[in-house]
Amino acid sequence: MAHQGNVWDREYKNPKLVTGKSDPQADTLRFLKFLKKEQKFRVEDRNILDLGCGTGRNANYLADLGNKVIGIEISKTALSLAKTRAQEMGINVDYRQGDIGEKYDIEDESIDVILDITSSNSLDEKGREIYLEEVARVLKSPTSPKATSGKGGCFFVRALCKDGNQNVKNLLKISPGREYDTYVLKDIGLTERVFSREDFIKMYSKYFKILSLEKKTSYTTFNDRIYKRDYWLAYMTK
């Protein structure tokens, strides 16, 4: 993943895909609302892990709500900005430079909420298997002595959706990656993995209970062209 790390560092220095915003992502806020309303699970005074935390948009917001947050990010450039923003806000986040496709230095069943917002899509299959095992290991189960009111931890994944997207279909054909359902964004050298609904369920349900799986469409500008990007928004628990 060192190659992908270099790619992300270049991307944060000269953004083509990521934004420079500092406010929390709308999808994160929607997930928190779901937890509060549907699961009666308030995200306050919790242990939170933000995988691929970028410039700290979500991690800093969650820390400001009074949570204990760990953010793992592969890009030094993004991490530096995340730390600066946290300092300016007067909050403390445990920011760590690392690959989310490698083992986490985190205790078993110690995390209440885990976020993966379009981060694991750039892992290779070996890294993805480690990521799934590690998330399952560190996320609290309902039977854990550390669980609150018998509730297990919650896991939010935003993943790239393959179904019904012509742009994805073209990329898989003209710029295929080495592994299944991957393509390479040649302008930035980034490999991305896309999922059909069936593949997503098959992969994640081995480790987690899927509470909700919705498709979301958005549009992004890349090299002065507008592209349709579809995502799976998955809310899961152990």
N, C-alpha and C positions, 0 to 999 in steps of 0.2 A: 504493500500500500504506500510505500515511500513515494512512488511516482505520482499517485493520486494526491498525496500531501503537497507535493510541489505544484501540482495543478491548482489546488485550492488556494495555496498561498498567492500564486499569480492572479487568480480570480479575485481575491479580496483586495489585492493591490490595484488591479485594473478591472473593476467589475463589469461583467457582461450578462451574468445570470442573477447574482445576488443583489440585494438593495442595501443602501446605507442607512436604512431606517433604524431607529432605536426603540420604538414602541413595540409592545408584544404583538405577535401575529394574530390575526382575526381567528384563524383556525384553533389556536391555543385557547383563546378566550371562550370560544364556542364549546370546546372540550371541558373547560372548567365549569361552564354553565350546566353542561350535561351531568357532570359529576354531582354538582350541588342539587340539581332538580330531580334527576332520575335515580341517582344512587345514594342520595342523602349523604354525600361525601364532601365535606368542606376542605378545600385546599389551603389550610392555615396550620402553622406549626407542624408541618410535614417534612419528611426527608424526600427530596426530589433529585432525580438524575436527568440532566438534559444532554442527550447524545448528539454530537455534532452541533454544539451550542452556538457556533458562529460568533457574531459580535455581541452576544449576550442579550438579545432582545427579550427572550422569554425568561432566561435564567435570572436576569436582574429584576424583572417585574415580579417574579415569584418570590425572590428573596425579599423584596420590598414589602410583600404581603406578610412577612414573618416566617417564611419557610427556610429550612436548611438546604441549600442547593449545591450540588456538584455539577460542573459543566465540563464535558470532555470535548476537545476540539483539536483537529489535526493541524490547522493553519496557525502559525505563530502570529501572523499579521492580524487575523481575526481575534485571537485570544488577547493580544495586546490592547486592542480597541475595547473589548469586553471588560477587561480589568480597569481601564481608564474610566469607562462609563460607570462602573460599579463604585469606583472611588468618588467620582463626582456626585453620585447619588447618596453616598455615605452608607453603603451597604456592603455586606461581606458575602462573597460567593467563592466556593472552593473550585477555582478554575485549574484545569489540568490539561497539558498538551498530551495528546495521545490518539491512538487509532481505535475507533469503536469496534473494530474487527479483531481486537486482541483482548486478552484477559483484563478484567477491571480489578483494581485494588480497592475493593468494596466488600464489606461483610455480607454473608449470606442473609437473605430475607430481611434486609435493613431499609429498603426503599419503598415509599408509599406510592410515588407517581414517577413514571418514566416517560420522557418525550423523545420521539424520533421523527423529526419533521423534515422529510426528504433528505435524510442523512445516509441511511443504510443503502440507498439505491446505488451508491458508488462503490460499495464493497464487492469483492469477488466472492465466489461461492464458498470458499474456505473461510474467509472472514465473516461471511454472513452466518455460517453455522456456529461459529464462536460467539458472535453477537447474540444470536437467539438463545444459546445455552447460558450466556452470562446474564442476559436480561431475566431469564427464568430463574436463575440462581439468586440474584440480588433482590428481586421483587418479592414483597411480603405475600405469603399465602394466607387464606382465611384462618388456617389452623395454627399459624405462627403465634408464639407468645407475645411477639411484638406488634401483632395486628390490632387495630383499633375497632372495638365493638364487633369483633368477628368478621370484619371486612378485609379482604385481601387487597393487594396493591393494584393500581390501574396503569395501563400502558396505552399511550396514544401513538399511532403510526400514521404518517402521511406518506404514501408510496406512489410511485408513478404508475398510471393505469394504461394498459395496452388496448383495452377493448374500445373499438369504434373510433380510434384516433388515426387519421390518415397520415399525419406528420410522423407519428411513431412507426407506422407501417413502412413509410418511405425510408426512414432512417435505418430500420432493421434490414432493409433490402440493400441500400446503397452504402451503408457504413456500419456493417455488422461488427460486434465485438467478438471476443474469443469464446465467450460462454453463452449459454442459453438465454434468449430474449434480452440481449444487451446490444447497444449500439455505441459508437464513439462520436462525441461532438468534436469534430476535427479542429474547429477554430480554437478550442481551448484544451483539447486533448483529454477530455473527461469521458470516462465510460459510465453509462447509466443502465440500470436494470429496470425493466418494465414488467408489470404483472397483469395477467388476466385475473378475473374474479376467482376462477377455479384454482389457479396456481397460488394466489394469495391465501385463500382459505386453507388449502392443502398444507402450505408451509407453516403458517402461524398457528393453526389449530392443533398442531402436534405439541405445542408448548402452552397455549393460552386458550381461554374461552373468549370467543368474539361476541361482544355485546351489541355492536353496531358496525355495519360496513356500508358506507355510502360513497357514491362517485361524485366528484366535484370537478367542474370545468373552470379553468381560468385562462387568461391570455398573457403572454410575456413578450417583450420586445427583445430580439436578439439580432445583432448586426443590422439594425434598422428595419427589420422585418417582424411582423407580429405572428407569433405561433400560438396555436391552441395547445394547452397542457392540461391533461386530465389526471386526477389524483384519486386514490382510494383514501378515505378517512376512516380509520379503524380504531374503535374503542374496545379495549380488551382488559381482561383480568386473569388471575391465576385460578 
